Structures are given as C-alpha cells and as structure tokens.
C-alpha cells in the first residue's frame, strides 16, 4: 500500500520514550525534549510522511538505548573535525580547542 503524502500530519504524536512530539509545519519535523548523556536536548524527527517518521523514530530509540557508545562515537567524529574548525571557524578571540573530552564538548555545544 502506498503512503498518502497529501494526508495532513497530526499536530502531535505521543511516544513512550520521548513524550509529546509537536509538529513544526514550517520545517516538516516533530520536535520534543529529551536528555542525552545527562544533558537536556531538543529531539527533531523528520515528518515528511508516516513511513519516514516511523523509521526516524526507530533510529532515535536505538541511539538513546545505547547513548554511551553513540556519544563516544559522536565525540570522536567531532574531534576529527577540530582541525577544520581551528582553520576556518574560530571566533576572533577564541582559543583553538584540542581533542581532549572537555574541549570536544565545548566545541560541539557551539556547533549545535
């Protein structure tokens, strides 16, 4: 059965892990709040259609179920981007971050 992409999306969706997700029609995503690795975050889920939404929500559940592993992988990835940031994105008075954990956290919080 093909998905009806013209059907209106519901204004909210309930999820046991993420609570109420509210549709932002301007960006075609659902947004909610959660905690990632002890820090409050906004969660945005693609809303182009039910199938895409469900797939993205399943991916979010998998990420949240193994936060320690995924957080480490994200930080490793961000550390790999530090040379690019240091060459191109530093603010005028900003010191060059290093790949230690606290510097990567500071770097990532500026990007989000």
Buried (B, 14 or more C-beta within 10 A) or exposed (E): EEEEEEEEBBEEBEBEEBEEBEBEEEEBBBBBEBEBBEEEEEBBBBBEBBEBBEEBBEEBEEBBEEBEEBBEEBBEEBBEBBEEBBEEEEEEEEEEBEBEEEBBBEBBEEEE
